[in-house]
Structure formats: C-alpha cells, structure tokens
C-alpha cells in the first residue's frame, strides 16, 4: 500500500515530525543522505511503526500515493536547492514539496516560481515548537498554492498543536508567505528572549538576587499577563542544578549567545521595507556583541575602576517587582507591535494575503512565543483588520499608559547602576517616538538639504523645497 507522505532529513526535528505523523495515523516514507542514520532510526524509535526507510530518492518517491507529498527538513540554503535538483527528475505534475526548514522567504519565492513552471507545488512552511513541538504538536505556517494546501490540510490538522481557538495551523498566504511569517516569528522571539534576559540581569547583578529567587518571581509572573512559554521555561532554567550540591547551571553557562540568522533576516527585511523594529534590532545586536567575549574581557579590564559598574542596589520589595513586571510586559507589547507592523507592511506591499488575526491565533499553541496575550492580539486584529499599530488598540493602550512611569523608573535605575538594557530601552524609545506628534527630523531634513540638496516638505504649504542655506 502506498505511503501517505515522505520526509527527507532525519535530524531531531525531522525524526520527531515523522513520529508525530505516524502516531496520528499516517504511513511515512523516510530518507536521509546518510543511510546509516535511516537504519538507526528504523531500528530505534521507528521500530514496529508505519515508517519505511529508503536508500534512494527514486524508490522513496515511487512508494508514495499521488499526488506525492514530500516534506524537506534540511538545512536552509544550498542544501535545499541540491535536494530539489535531485528530486525533480522523479516528480510529476501536481506533486507537492514542502520545505519545513527555516529558509529565507525570498529563496522560497524563487523556488515556488521555478517549480510552478513544471506544474509542481512548492510550499515554504514555518514550523515552531522545537523538538517537543515537532513530536507532540507544533505551530505550522504553510504558504503556497491554496488549492494544493487543501491536500495538505488533513495532515497538518492532525499533527499541529491545539489551543483554545483550534488547531495551530492555517493557510498563511501565497508564495513565500509561510517562511516570511516564520522569519518574523523568530525575530519577535529574539526580542522576547532579550527582554527577559535584561530583567533577569537587573535582578541578578543590581539586586543581588540568586537564580532560585528569580525563578520564583518568574513563576509568579507566569500566572498573570506575562504567562508564556518563554517565561515558564526561564523559571525552570533558573532553578536547575545538575546535582543538589551543584551551583545553578545558568551561572556556569558562557555568556555568548548563538544565532541561526533568522533574526538578521528580519532586520534586513525591515530595513529594506522601511519599517521600524528597534527592539528586534537591539536583540540581534546584543547577541552579536555577546559573541565578542575576548574583546569584552579586554575592555572590562580597561574600565574595571568605573564606579558605575560596581553599583549595587538594596534588596527589592514588592513595589520594584511590580515595576519590573510592568516594564517587561510593556516592552513585550512593543516588540510584538513591531513584528506585526512588519508583517502588515510586507503583506500590503507584496500581496501575500496574510490574515494577522489568524497568525496570532496559530501562535497561541505549540510555538516558542506562545503567550496568553496573543489572544488579545488576535481580538485586536479581528476588530480592526487595518489596525495601524498594535499599541493604539484600546486594550493595549490601557496597559501601556499606566506602565509608563514604572518603565521610566526601571530604565533610570539601569542607567544609575550600569546595567545595559538595549531591548528595554529600544521598546521605550519606540513607544515614545510613536506617540510623539513632532520629532526632530525637521532638523535632519534641513541638514540633508544643506549638504545634498535632497529637498524637504513644509508644514505651511504643499510641495518639495530646496534652500540655499549658506549666505
């Protein structure tokens, strides 16, 4: 009997997605470039299940019912094109290829066009949730041909996560929309993680709290408006010891953050589209700066007598914990506003057909940035599909206005005590700039006109103007 679906690439995410599909009633054909990996999988976790391994791509494809559905879980970049070139000779009109890796959405757009010429449907599908999500139900963001999507939907419905508003998958939109939305998801993820890390840093270094104490605070916060997967795992991480006598593991981890590139792609896209995402930019920069450990150690020795860096505060009371919580929540709202603003603009400019309320809905379960307040984001975009900025939605306005004072106090505190908070500051400045009627860009326009004759517009009359400034 033909297999329902094939998956190529048996690293951890691929394996877990295969097990997820098989558990939900689908027979799965698998292939890995190194056949020994396939053999190991079949002899282990896949043993006794409706999972078949193949040594060649030709035999893999021949084992599938038509139209063939083939999921790629390979490294983004040239590896995707390499496997496509190997697959194409064996594919037929109406077959469906799904790239479930983290490919750049513009590469996906090119692949969609290239394969469409052969009558083959190519999907870029974002998958969020990590190893556990792949196994038990991720959030899934497929983009491509709507007709072909209907053939994929029965599989995605069974294997995706489930939240209170339904299964966490949807047809995201045309072309590279699925990978575009996943890219922005990852950009927001960078920002969310950086904001949490900065609050942790204030607690750890300025207030002298130990990881267990901070863990308890995050556990409390996870019962309120900050409830989210990232807050939950942060609480677990902070209290973790390898043995009861060991130091907290977080204190032993080297402070060099890695990145796979999706945050940088988000920043690159925002710059090209002219959309401000300063909190996401700050988060990407913070990871890059952290990787320069050697340079930081050298500079730290040069400035070791800087009193600012030695400043410590008194142990905080409930009032300060409330201020930190409000600050984190407000900064998080701004980070998500930036991500949704980028999706809105690119959707408008490129005609992807993305429904922002649906994106918020499918992120409520399975994915890394799942959070309670995504329900409010969904409702905000359901109420106003043309919403210009999430911070202007009435519910979020009610959160941000009373949080401003606490947010300002926390930023002032960080300055006094020498704690860098680039993402918290970026969110604050984004918020302030967004609600300020007149910014000092009038001077910048005058400067540009002075040295480059770039012209400017005026408030008192229409048109473009140039002035001979030097008399």
C-alpha positions as CSV (number, residue, x, y, z in Angstrom):
1,X,0.0,0.0,0.0
2,X,1.4,3.4,-0.9
3,X,2.7,5.7,1.8
4,X,0.8,8.9,2.7
5,X,3.8,11.2,2.9
6,X,7.6,11.3,2.8
7,X,10.1,13.2,4.9
8,X,13.7,13.9,3.9
9,X,16.2,14.8,6.6
10,X,16.3,12.8,9.8
11,X,17.9,15.2,12.3
12,X,16.0,15.5,15.6
13,X,13.2,17.8,14.2
14,X,12.7,15.5,11.2
15,X,12.6,12.4,13.3
16,X,10.1,13.8,15.7
17,X,7.8,15.1,12.9
18,X,7.8,11.6,11.4
19,X,6.9,10.1,14.7
20,X,4.1,12.7,15.1
21,X,2.7,11.9,11.7
22,X,2.8,8.1,12.2
23,X,1.2,8.4,15.7
24,X,-1.6,10.3,14.0
25,X,-2.4,7.6,11.5
26,X,-0.2,8.4,8.5
27,X,2.2,6.0,6.9
28,X,5.6,7.7,6.4
29,X,8.4,7.1,4.0
30,X,11.8,8.5,5.1
31,X,15.2,9.3,3.5
32,X,18.4,10.6,4.8
33,X,21.5,11.5,2.9
34,X,23.5,9.1,5.1
35,X,21.6,5.8,5.0
36,X,23.1,4.7,8.3
37,X,21.1,7.4,10.0
38,X,17.9,6.0,8.4
39,X,18.9,2.4,9.6
40,X,19.5,3.7,13.1
41,X,16.1,5.4,13.2
42,X,14.2,2.4,11.9
43,X,16.0,0.1,14.4
44,X,15.2,2.5,17.3
45,X,12.3,4.9,17.7
46,X,10.6,4.0,14.4
47,X,10.8,0.2,15.0
48,X,7.4,-1.5,14.6
49,X,5.7,1.6,13.2
50,X,4.3,2.5,9.8
51,X,7.6,4.1,8.8
52,X,9.6,2.9,5.8
53,X,13.2,3.8,5.0
54,X,14.6,4.1,1.5
55,X,18.1,4.2,0.1
56,X,17.3,6.3,-3.0
57,X,15.1,9.2,-3.7
58,X,13.6,7.4,-6.7
59,X,12.4,4.5,-4.6
60,X,11.2,6.9,-1.9
61,X,9.0,8.8,-4.4
62,X,7.8,5.6,-6.0
63,X,6.4,4.5,-2.7
64,X,4.0,7.4,-2.4
65,X,0.4,7.8,-3.3
66,X,-0.4,10.5,-5.9
67,X,-0.1,13.4,-5.8
68,X,3.1,12.8,-3.8
69,X,3.6,14.9,-0.7
70,X,7.3,15.3,0.3
71,X,8.5,17.3,3.4
72,X,12.0,18.6,3.4
73,X,13.7,19.0,6.8
74,X,17.2,20.0,5.6
75,X,19.5,23.0,6.4
76,X,18.4,26.3,4.8
77,X,20.4,27.5,1.8
78,X,22.2,25.5,-0.9
79,X,21.2,22.2,0.7
80,X,17.6,22.8,-0.3
81,X,18.4,23.5,-3.9
82,X,20.7,20.5,-4.0
83,X,17.9,18.1,-2.8
84,X,15.4,19.8,-5.2
85,X,17.7,19.2,-8.2
86,X,17.9,15.5,-7.2
87,X,14.1,15.2,-6.7
88,X,12.9,17.0,-9.8
89,X,13.6,14.1,-12.3
90,X,11.3,11.8,-10.4
91,X,8.4,14.3,-9.8
92,X,5.2,14.7,-11.7
93,X,2.7,17.5,-12.3
94,X,0.7,18.3,-9.1
95,X,3.2,16.7,-6.7
96,X,3.7,18.8,-3.6
97,X,7.0,19.7,-2.0
98,X,7.1,21.3,1.5
99,X,10.2,23.0,2.8
100,X,9.7,22.8,6.6
101,X,13.1,24.3,7.4
102,X,14.0,27.9,8.2
103,X,14.6,29.1,4.6
104,X,14.8,32.8,3.7
105,X,11.4,33.7,2.3
106,X,12.8,35.2,-0.9
107,X,14.6,32.0,-1.7
108,X,11.3,30.2,-1.2
109,X,9.6,32.7,-3.6
110,X,12.2,31.7,-6.3
111,X,11.7,28.0,-5.7
112,X,7.9,28.4,-5.9
113,X,8.2,30.1,-9.3
114,X,10.8,27.6,-10.6
115,X,8.8,24.5,-9.7
116,X,5.5,26.1,-10.8
117,X,6.9,26.0,-14.4
118,X,6.9,22.2,-14.1
119,X,3.4,22.0,-12.5
120,X,4.9,21.1,-9.1
121,X,3.6,22.8,-6.0
122,X,6.2,24.2,-3.6
123,X,5.4,25.2,-0.1
124,X,7.5,27.1,2.4
125,X,6.2,26.1,5.8
126,X,7.3,27.6,9.1
127,X,7.4,25.1,12.0
128,X,7.7,26.4,15.5
129,X,7.9,24.5,18.8
130,X,11.4,22.9,18.8
131,X,11.9,19.2,19.3
132,X,9.0,18.7,21.7
133,X,6.7,20.7,19.4
134,X,7.6,18.6,16.4
135,X,6.8,15.4,18.3
136,X,3.6,16.5,20.1
137,X,2.2,19.3,18.0
138,X,3.9,22.4,16.6
139,X,2.5,25.7,15.2
140,X,2.6,25.4,11.5
141,X,2.7,28.2,8.9
142,X,2.4,26.9,5.3
143,X,2.5,29.3,2.4
144,X,2.0,28.4,-1.3
145,X,-0.8,27.4,-3.7
146,X,-4.2,27.5,-2.0
147,X,-5.6,24.5,-4.0
148,X,-2.6,22.3,-3.1
149,X,-2.9,23.4,0.6
150,X,-6.3,21.7,0.7
151,X,-4.5,18.4,0.1
152,X,-2.0,19.1,2.9
153,X,-4.6,20.3,5.5
154,X,-5.7,16.9,6.7
155,X,-2.2,16.0,7.7
156,X,-1.5,19.4,9.3
157,X,-4.7,19.3,11.2
158,X,-3.8,16.0,12.8
159,X,-0.2,16.8,13.7
160,X,-0.4,20.5,14.8
161,X,-0.8,21.8,18.3
162,X,-4.2,22.6,19.7
163,X,-5.1,25.8,21.5
164,X,-8.4,27.0,22.9
165,X,-9.3,28.5,19.5
166,X,-8.5,25.5,17.4
167,X,-5.6,23.7,15.7
168,X,-2.4,25.9,15.4
169,X,-2.1,25.8,11.6
170,X,-3.6,27.9,8.8
171,X,-3.1,28.8,5.2
172,X,-0.7,31.7,5.6
173,X,-0.7,33.1,2.1
174,X,0.8,33.0,-1.4
175,X,4.4,32.4,-2.4
176,X,6.9,32.7,0.4
177,X,4.3,33.9,3.0
178,X,4.8,30.9,5.3
179,X,8.6,31.4,5.6
180,X,8.2,35.1,5.8
181,X,5.8,34.8,8.8
182,X,8.1,32.2,10.5
183,X,11.1,34.6,10.0
184,X,9.2,37.4,11.8
185,X,8.1,35.0,14.5
186,X,11.8,34.3,15.1
187,X,12.6,38.0,15.1
188,X,9.9,38.5,17.8
189,X,11.4,35.5,19.6
190,X,14.8,37.2,19.7
191,X,13.3,40.3,21.2
192,X,11.2,38.5,23.8
193,X,14.2,36.5,25.0
194,X,16.4,39.5,25.2
195,X,13.8,41.5,27.2
196,X,13.6,38.6,29.7
197,X,17.4,38.4,29.9
198,X,17.7,42.1,30.7
199,X,15.1,41.9,33.5
200,X,17.0,38.8,34.8
201,X,20.3,40.8,34.6
202,X,18.8,43.7,36.7
203,X,17.6,41.2,39.4
204,X,20.9,39.2,39.4
205,X,23.5,41.9,39.3
206,X,21.9,45.0,40.7
207,X,19.6,43.5,43.3
208,X,21.9,40.6,44.1
209,X,19.1,38.0,43.8
210,X,20.1,34.4,43.4
211,X,18.7,32.3,40.5
212,X,16.3,30.4,42.7
213,X,14.8,33.7,44.0
214,X,14.5,35.0,40.4
215,X,12.9,31.7,39.3
216,X,10.2,32.1,41.9
217,X,9.4,35.6,40.6
218,X,9.2,34.4,37.1
219,X,6.9,31.5,38.2
220,X,4.6,34.1,39.8
221,X,4.6,36.2,36.7
222,X,3.7,33.2,34.6
223,X,0.3,33.2,36.4
224,X,-0.5,36.7,35.2
225,X,-0.5,38.8,32.0
226,X,3.1,37.6,31.2
227,X,2.0,34.0,31.0
228,X,4.0,32.4,28.2
229,X,6.2,29.5,27.2
230,X,9.4,31.6,27.5
231,X,8.6,32.9,31.0
232,X,7.7,29.3,32.0
233,X,11.0,27.8,30.8
234,X,13.0,30.7,32.2
235,X,11.7,29.8,35.7
236,X,12.7,26.2,35.1
237,X,16.1,27.1,33.8
238,X,17.0,29.4,36.7
239,X,16.4,26.8,39.4
240,X,18.1,23.9,37.6
241,X,21.1,22.2,39.2
242,X,22.9,19.2,37.8
243,X,23.0,17.7,41.3
244,X,21.6,19.0,44.6
245,X,25.1,20.2,45.6
246,X,25.9,21.8,42.3
247,X,25.8,25.5,41.5
248,X,22.9,26.8,39.5
249,X,23.7,25.7,35.9
250,X,22.8,29.1,34.5
251,X,25.7,30.6,36.4
252,X,28.1,28.2,34.6
253,X,26.9,28.9,31.1
254,X,29.2,31.1,29.0
255,X,27.6,34.4,28.1
256,X,28.0,34.0,24.3
257,X,24.6,33.8,22.5
258,X,24.3,31.9,19.3
259,X,22.0,32.7,16.3
260,X,21.0,30.9,13.1
261,X,20.3,34.0,11.0
262,X,16.5,34.5,11.0
263,X,16.8,37.5,13.4
264,X,19.2,39.1,11.0
265,X,16.9,38.4,8.0
266,X,14.1,40.1,9.9
267,X,16.2,43.2,10.5
268,X,17.4,43.1,6.9
269,X,13.8,42.9,5.6
270,X,12.6,45.7,7.9
271,X,15.4,48.0,6.7
272,X,14.6,47.3,3.0
273,X,10.9,47.8,3.6
274,X,11.4,50.9,5.7
275,X,9.6,49.5,8.8
276,X,11.0,50.3,12.3
277,X,11.7,47.2,14.5
278,X,14.2,48.7,17.0
279,X,13.6,46.1,19.8
280,X,14.3,43.2,17.4
281,X,17.4,45.0,16.0
282,X,18.6,45.6,19.6
283,X,18.2,41.9,20.4
284,X,20.1,40.8,17.3
285,X,22.9,43.3,18.1
286,X,23.0,42.1,21.7
287,X,23.7,38.5,20.6
288,X,26.4,39.7,18.2
289,X,28.0,41.8,20.9
290,X,27.9,39.0,23.4
291,X,29.8,36.8,20.9
292,X,32.8,39.2,21.2
293,X,33.8,37.7,24.6
294,X,37.5,38.3,24.1
295,X,37.0,41.9,23.2
296,X,34.6,42.4,26.2
297,X,37.1,40.9,28.6
298,X,39.8,43.2,27.4
299,X,37.6,46.3,27.6
300,X,36.3,45.3,31.1
301,X,39.9,45.3,32.4
302,X,40.4,48.8,31.0
303,X,37.3,50.1,32.8
304,X,37.5,48.0,35.9
305,X,37.6,51.1,38.2
306,X,34.4,52.6,36.7
307,X,32.3,53.0,39.9
308,X,29.1,52.9,37.8
309,X,29.7,49.2,37.1
310,X,30.2,48.4,40.8
311,X,27.0,50.0,42.0
312,X,24.6,47.7,43.9
313,X,21.0,48.4,45.0
314,X,19.2,47.4,48.1
315,X,17.1,44.2,48.1
316,X,13.9,44.9,46.2
317,X,10.5,44.9,47.7
318,X,7.1,44.1,46.1
319,X,6.9,47.5,44.6
320,X,10.1,47.0,42.5
321,X,9.0,43.5,41.4
322,X,5.7,45.1,40.2
323,X,7.7,47.8,38.3
324,X,9.9,45.1,36.6
325,X,6.8,43.1,35.6
326,X,5.1,46.1,34.2
327,X,8.2,47.1,32.3
328,X,8.7,43.7,30.8
329,X,5.1,43.5,29.7
330,X,5.0,46.9,28.1
331,X,8.3,46.3,26.3
332,X,7.0,43.0,25.1
333,X,3.8,44.6,23.7
334,X,6.1,47.0,21.7
335,X,8.2,44.1,20.4
336,X,5.2,42.3,19.1
337,X,3.8,45.5,17.7
338,X,6.9,45.9,15.7
339,X,6.7,42.3,14.4
340,X,3.1,42.6,13.4
341,X,3.8,46.0,11.9
342,X,6.4,44.4,9.7
343,X,4.1,41.6,8.6
344,X,1.3,44.1,7.9
345,X,3.5,46.3,5.7
346,X,5.1,43.5,3.7
347,X,1.8,41.8,3.3
348,X,0.4,45.1,1.8
349,X,3.4,45.6,-0.4
350,X,3.7,42.1,-1.7
351,X,0.1,40.8,-1.7
352,X,0.7,37.7,0.4
353,X,-2.8,37.6,1.7
354,X,-1.8,37.2,5.3
355,X,-4.5,37.4,8.0
356,X,-2.8,38.9,11.0
357,X,-5.6,37.7,13.4
358,X,-5.1,34.2,12.2
359,X,-1.3,34.4,12.7
360,X,-1.9,35.5,16.3
361,X,-4.3,32.6,16.7
362,X,-2.0,29.9,15.4
363,X,0.8,31.2,17.6
364,X,-1.2,30.6,20.8
365,X,-0.2,26.9,21.0
366,X,2.9,24.8,20.1
367,X,5.2,27.6,19.2
368,X,8.1,29.2,21.1
369,X,6.5,32.6,21.5
370,X,3.1,31.3,22.6
371,X,1.7,33.6,25.2
372,X,-1.6,34.5,26.9
373,X,-1.7,37.9,25.4
374,X,-1.7,36.6,21.8
375,X,-5.5,36.1,22.4
376,X,-5.7,39.9,22.8
377,X,-3.7,40.5,19.7
378,X,-6.0,38.2,17.8
379,X,-9.0,40.1,19.0
380,X,-7.4,43.5,18.2
381,X,-6.9,42.5,14.5
382,X,-10.3,40.8,14.3
383,X,-11.8,44.1,15.5
384,X,-9.8,46.2,13.1
385,X,-8.1,44.5,10.1
386,X,-6.5,47.8,9.1
387,X,-5.0,48.5,12.6
388,X,-2.0,50.8,12.1
389,X,-0.1,49.9,15.2
390,X,-0.9,47.4,18.0
391,X,0.0,50.0,20.6
392,X,-3.0,52.1,19.5
393,X,-5.5,49.2,20.1
394,X,-7.7,50.2,23.1
395,X,-6.8,47.2,25.2
396,X,-3.1,47.7,24.8
397,X,-3.3,51.4,25.3
398,X,-4.9,50.7,28.7
399,X,-1.8,48.6,29.6
400,X,0.8,50.9,28.3
401,X,-0.4,54.2,29.7
402,X,-0.2,53.2,33.4
403,X,3.0,51.3,32.8
404,X,5.0,54.3,31.5
405,X,6.0,55.6,34.9
406,X,7.3,52.2,36.1
407,X,9.1,51.7,32.8
408,X,10.8,55.0,33.1
409,X,11.9,54.2,36.7
410,X,13.4,50.9,35.6
411,X,15.4,52.5,32.8
412,X,16.6,55.3,35.1
413,X,17.6,52.6,37.6
414,X,19.6,50.6,34.9
415,X,21.5,53.8,33.9
416,X,22.4,54.6,37.5
417,X,23.6,51.0,38.2
418,X,25.5,50.4,34.9
419,X,23.3,47.6,33.5
420,X,22.9,47.6,29.8
421,X,19.3,47.2,28.7
422,X,19.3,47.7,25.0
423,X,16.0,46.0,24.2
424,X,14.1,47.5,27.1
425,X,15.4,50.9,26.0
426,X,14.6,50.3,22.4
427,X,11.0,49.4,23.2
428,X,10.7,52.6,25.3
429,X,12.1,54.8,22.6
430,X,9.9,53.1,20.0
431,X,6.9,53.8,22.2
432,X,7.9,57.4,22.9
433,X,8.6,58.2,19.3
434,X,5.4,56.5,18.1
435,X,3.3,58.7,20.4
436,X,5.2,61.9,19.8
437,X,3.4,64.3,17.4
438,X,6.6,66.2,16.3
439,X,10.0,64.6,16.1
440,X,13.3,66.4,15.5
441,X,13.5,65.1,11.9
442,X,12.8,68.6,10.6
443,X,16.4,69.4,11.5
444,X,17.7,66.2,9.8
445,X,15.7,67.1,6.7
446,X,17.3,70.6,6.7
447,X,20.8,69.1,7.1
448,X,20.2,66.7,4.2
449,X,19.0,69.6,2.1
450,X,22.0,71.7,3.1
451,X,24.7,69.2,2.1
452,X,22.9,67.2,-0.6
453,X,20.0,69.3,-1.9
454,X,17.7,66.4,-1.0
455,X,14.7,68.9,-0.6
456,X,12.2,68.9,2.2
457,X,8.4,69.3,2.7
458,X,6.9,72.1,4.7
459,X,4.0,72.3,7.2
460,X,2.6,75.6,5.9
461,X,2.4,74.8,2.2
462,X,2.5,71.7,-0.2
463,X,5.3,70.7,-2.4
464,X,9.1,69.9,-2.2
465,X,11.5,72.7,-1.4
466,X,15.3,73.4,-1.6
467,X,17.0,76.2,0.2
468,X,20.4,77.8,-0.4
469,X,21.4,77.7,3.2
470,X,24.8,79.4,3.0
471,X,24.7,83.2,2.5
